[in-house]
Every structure is written in C-alpha cells, then in structure tokens.
Amino acid sequence: MSEPLTDGELVHRARKGDEVAFGLLVERYQGPAYAVAYSVTGRREDAEDAAQEAFLVALDRMDECRSPERFAGWLMTIVRNRSKNLIRRESLRETDQVPPGARSRIPTPDRVAETNELRALLEKALAEIPEVQRQIVLLHDLEGWKHREIAERLDLPSGTVRSHLHFARKALRQALEGVPGVPEMIRKAL
C-alpha cells in the first residue's frame, strides 16, 4: 500500500487540472473546514455554505497558494474570511423570523427533543467563548486533530493551542454546570 500523497503533492496536481487531487484535498479538509466555519458563524447551515464557498475559492485561486505544503492553513484562512463575509451579508438582509415549529409538522420523539436542547446549550456555550478557542476545541474534540496539527494549521505555538483548549473546555464545563438533563458523560468529556 502506497503512502498517501502530501498536501503539497495534491496541490501541485490540482494546479495542473487533476480533479481527483483536488477531490482528495476536499475530502481531507471538509470536516475541519466545517468546524472552523461553524466556530465563526455559530450556525450549521451557514457553516456548510461558508465551507463549500471556501473550497470553490481555493480551487479558483489554487495558484495563489504560495506554500503548497501548508495548504491547510491557507484554506482555513479562506474559510474564516468566507465565514465572516457570510455573517456580514446575513446581517445586512432583513428577513422575517421563522415561526417556532415551522420546520416540521411531525412531532419528534422525546429523545430527539433532548438532543436538540443539548445541542442548543452546547452551541450557546460555544458562541460565548473566543473564536480561536472555538476553532481549537472543534478541531480537537470534534475532528480529532492533535495539538501539533492544530498548531501548524492555525499558525500558533503548540503550547498556546493547549492553553486555548484548556480554557475553552473549562468555559464549556462552567456553562453546562447545573443544567438539568446534561449527561454526566458530556461534563466529564469537557
């Protein structure tokens, strides 16, 4: 079995029009791009849109990636910028509020309701911590990235990543403390 291609090799191939190479980059960084976009936007739908838009921009501007071996950091910068642009665009639009319950006419089971409540609590807690901490906790805990990988991709010292992760988890634990129905397992995981 051959070694997987490096980011640099995939970027060079994508620059020459190799769609498979770009597809591999998308596959490799789709989850992290979403996590970073979510850390900025705070909404699943917006994060999906921003991440997808960032990949299109990256494909269009692949020749502008000065250090192909550092593609991930370059892409995450695009993701952050696209996410911030999306927030600005959305804030300019005036839309009517969607009435509560308008999304579904089918009653959901209690378990789904509890999951949604927990998700809302976690999203609210995530929204209250600094953006860099959100990015780090989502990349580490959701995507499974190592401290070193996060440090390289976000261009931060490894110790700073560990510190941000520690304080992010502490803030999330405090935000969920005393909330009835939050499983003990989640509290311990943070």
C-alpha positions as CSV (number, residue, x, y, z in Angstrom):
1,M,0.0,0.0,0.0
2,S,1.4,3.4,-1.0
3,E,1.8,6.3,1.3
4,P,-1.0,8.9,1.0
5,L,0.0,12.0,-1.1
6,T,1.1,15.0,0.9
7,D,-0.9,18.3,0.7
8,G,1.9,19.8,-1.4
9,E,1.8,16.9,-3.9
10,L,-2.0,17.2,-4.2
11,V,-1.9,21.0,-4.6
12,H,0.7,20.6,-7.4
13,R,-1.5,18.1,-9.2
14,A,-4.7,20.1,-8.7
15,R,-2.9,23.1,-10.2
16,K,-2.4,21.0,-13.3
17,G,-6.1,20.3,-13.5
18,D,-6.2,17.0,-11.6
19,E,-9.7,16.9,-10.3
20,V,-9.1,13.8,-8.3
21,A,-6.3,15.5,-6.4
22,F,-8.5,18.5,-5.5
23,G,-11.2,16.0,-4.5
24,L,-8.8,14.4,-2.1
25,L,-8.0,17.8,-0.6
26,V,-11.7,18.4,-0.2
27,E,-12.2,15.0,1.4
28,R,-9.2,15.6,3.7
29,Y,-10.3,19.0,4.9
30,Q,-14.1,19.0,4.6
31,G,-14.6,18.3,8.3
32,P,-12.0,20.8,9.6
33,A,-13.3,23.5,7.2
34,Y,-16.8,23.0,8.5
35,A,-15.5,23.1,12.1
36,V,-13.7,26.4,11.6
37,A,-16.7,27.9,9.7
38,Y,-19.0,26.8,12.5
39,S,-16.7,28.4,15.1
40,V,-17.2,31.7,13.2
41,T,-20.8,31.5,12.2
42,G,-22.3,29.6,15.0
43,R,-24.9,28.0,12.6
44,R,-24.8,24.7,10.9
45,E,-26.3,25.9,7.6
46,D,-24.1,28.9,7.4
47,A,-21.0,26.9,8.2
48,E,-21.8,24.4,5.4
49,D,-22.3,27.3,3.0
50,A,-19.1,29.1,4.0
51,A,-17.0,25.9,3.9
52,Q,-18.3,25.0,0.4
53,E,-17.7,28.5,-0.8
54,A,-14.2,28.4,0.6
55,F,-13.4,25.2,-1.4
56,L,-14.6,26.9,-4.6
57,V,-12.5,29.9,-3.9
58,A,-9.5,27.7,-3.1
59,L,-10.0,25.8,-6.4
60,D,-10.2,29.1,-8.3
61,R,-7.1,30.6,-6.6
62,M,-5.0,27.4,-6.3
63,D,-2.1,29.2,-7.9
64,E,-2.1,31.8,-5.1
65,C,-1.2,29.1,-2.5
66,R,2.5,30.1,-2.0
67,S,3.4,27.2,0.2
68,P,1.5,24.1,-1.1
69,E,2.8,22.0,1.8
70,R,0.9,24.5,4.1
71,F,-2.4,24.2,2.1
72,A,-4.4,23.5,5.3
73,G,-3.5,26.8,6.9
74,W,-4.1,28.7,3.6
75,L,-7.5,27.0,3.2
76,M,-8.5,27.7,6.9
77,T,-7.8,31.4,6.3
78,I,-10.1,31.4,3.3
79,V,-12.7,29.5,5.4
80,R,-12.5,32.1,8.2
81,N,-12.8,35.0,5.8
82,R,-15.7,33.5,3.9
83,S,-17.5,32.8,7.2
84,K,-17.0,36.4,8.3
85,N,-18.2,37.7,4.9
86,L,-21.3,35.4,5.2
87,I,-22.1,36.9,8.6
88,R,-21.8,40.4,7.2
89,R,-24.1,39.6,4.3
90,E,-26.6,37.9,6.5
91,S,-26.7,40.9,8.9
92,L,-27.5,43.2,6.1
93,R,-30.5,41.3,5.0
94,E,-33.7,41.9,6.7
95,T,-35.8,38.8,6.9
96,D,-38.9,37.8,8.8
97,Q,-38.5,35.5,11.7
98,V,-39.4,31.9,11.1
99,P,-42.3,31.0,13.4
100,P,-41.3,28.4,16.1
101,G,-42.2,24.9,14.9
102,A,-42.4,25.9,11.2
103,R,-39.7,23.5,10.2
104,S,-41.6,20.3,10.9
105,R,-45.2,19.3,11.2
106,I,-44.3,15.9,12.6
107,P,-43.9,15.6,16.3
108,T,-40.4,14.5,17.3
109,P,-39.7,11.8,19.9
110,D,-38.6,12.9,23.3
111,R,-35.1,11.7,22.7
112,V,-34.7,13.9,19.6
113,A,-36.0,16.9,21.6
114,E,-33.5,16.3,24.4
115,T,-30.7,16.0,21.8
116,N,-31.8,19.3,20.2
117,E,-31.9,21.0,23.6
118,L,-28.4,19.7,24.4
119,R,-27.1,20.9,21.0
120,A,-28.6,24.3,21.6
121,L,-26.9,24.5,25.0
122,L,-23.6,23.5,23.5
123,E,-24.0,25.9,20.6
124,K,-24.8,28.8,23.1
125,A,-21.8,27.9,25.2
126,L,-19.5,27.7,22.2
127,A,-20.8,31.1,21.0
128,E,-19.7,32.6,24.3
129,I,-16.0,31.6,24.1
130,P,-13.4,33.4,21.9
131,E,-13.3,32.4,18.2
132,V,-9.8,30.9,18.4
133,Q,-10.9,28.7,21.3
134,R,-14.0,27.6,19.4
135,Q,-11.8,26.7,16.4
136,I,-9.4,24.7,18.6
137,V,-12.0,22.8,20.6
138,L,-13.9,21.9,17.5
139,L,-10.8,20.8,15.6
140,H,-9.5,18.8,18.5
141,D,-12.6,17.3,20.1
142,L,-14.9,17.1,17.0
143,E,-12.4,16.4,14.3
144,G,-9.8,14.6,16.4
145,W,-6.8,16.7,15.3
146,K,-3.7,16.6,17.5
147,H,-2.3,19.7,19.2
148,R,0.6,19.7,16.8
149,E,-1.7,19.6,13.7
150,I,-3.8,22.4,15.0
151,A,-0.7,24.5,15.9
152,E,0.7,24.0,12.3
153,R,-2.6,24.7,10.6
154,L,-3.6,27.8,12.6
155,D,0.0,29.0,12.8
156,L,0.1,29.1,16.6
157,P,2.6,27.7,19.1
158,S,1.6,24.2,20.4
159,G,1.6,25.4,24.0
160,T,-0.9,28.2,23.0
161,V,-3.2,25.6,21.4
162,R,-3.1,23.5,24.6
163,S,-3.8,26.6,26.7
164,H,-6.7,27.7,24.5
165,L,-8.1,24.1,24.6
166,H,-7.9,24.0,28.4
167,F,-9.7,27.4,28.8
168,A,-12.3,26.5,26.2
169,R,-13.2,23.3,27.9
170,K,-13.3,25.0,31.3
171,A,-15.7,27.6,30.0
172,L,-17.9,25.0,28.4
173,R,-18.0,22.9,31.6
174,Q,-19.0,26.0,33.5
175,A,-21.7,26.9,31.0
176,L,-23.2,23.4,31.3
177,E,-22.8,23.1,35.1
178,G,-26.0,22.7,36.9
179,V,-28.1,22.3,33.7
180,P,-30.6,19.5,34.3
181,G,-30.5,16.8,31.8
182,V,-26.9,17.3,30.6
183,P,-25.4,13.8,30.8
184,E,-22.5,13.4,33.2
185,M,-20.6,11.8,30.4
186,I,-20.5,15.1,28.5
187,R,-19.5,17.1,31.6
188,K,-16.6,14.7,32.1
189,A,-15.6,14.8,28.4
190,L,-15.1,18.5,28.7
